[in-house]
Amino acid sequence: MNRSYSSHPVSSTAEIEFPLTVKAIMIDLDGTLLDTAGDLAIAANIMLRKLGSAELPRATIQSYIGRGILNLVRRCLANSFNNEPDPDFLAQAMVIYEKEYAKNLCVTTRPYPRVVDGLIAMKEMGFQLACITNKSETFTLPLLRATKLLNYFDIVLSGDSLPKKKPDPAPLHHACKVFGILPNEMLLIGDSGNDTKAARAAGSYVFCVPYGYNEGRDVHELDCDKVIPSIYEAVHLIKRLT
């Protein structure tokens, strides 16, 4: 079935009535499904030690999460060495970081409270589910397997699955094409400005959870349709469009 993505887009200024009627739910990974900050910090501090610098506090590293590993590594280096890293040094650091993160991928990482309850309820309600993350597939799929979340999702789109990633709407549009739905028939659940910007650009609904990363900023400041305590609370605010 051919779908036009210009049909009845969701407006950030429109009056939202609950429950929302949607066909599919897209969910972010880091800071939404999984608390990955501890393991990201472990890898970052091993990297810094190997480069001859002191470790950073976990809270500092957590404030750098939200725009991908390259940005996290760059900001750790800028903090520790008091200047922006040159391209060669950044590339050297990235090799170390990715190697160490792969070794420490699921040491402390766990699903947030009620994530599994929410996924079970959504599947029982008949929703199609997608995980859409900016994390590399090298890390995404092993994490979803290790935390036993992979089988809940009909599709998984990582940061390197497509030429563009969030906040570009391309991953959301791709998922809609796979599911055969319009963007205004889907809901994205995330924890950051990348998620809200992608949803608005796609013409989709978006909920935010308050416990994620968002580079240390309050999600209540973001342009989302609802801030929910956990993804389980989403099931009370949506119904399936048949």
Secondary structure, DSSP 8 states (H G I E B T S, - for coil): ----TTSS---TTS---SSEEESEEEE-SBTTTEE-HHHHHHHHHHHHHHTT-----HHHHHTTTTS-HHHHHHHHHHHHHSS---HHHHHHHHHHHHHHHHHTTTSS-EE-TTHHHHHHHHHHTT-EEEEE-SS-HHHHHHHHHHTT-GGG-SEEE-TTSSS--TTSSHHHHHHHHHHT--GGGEEEEESSHHHHHHHHHHT-EEEE-TTS-GGG--GGGS--SEE-SSGGGGGGSEEE--
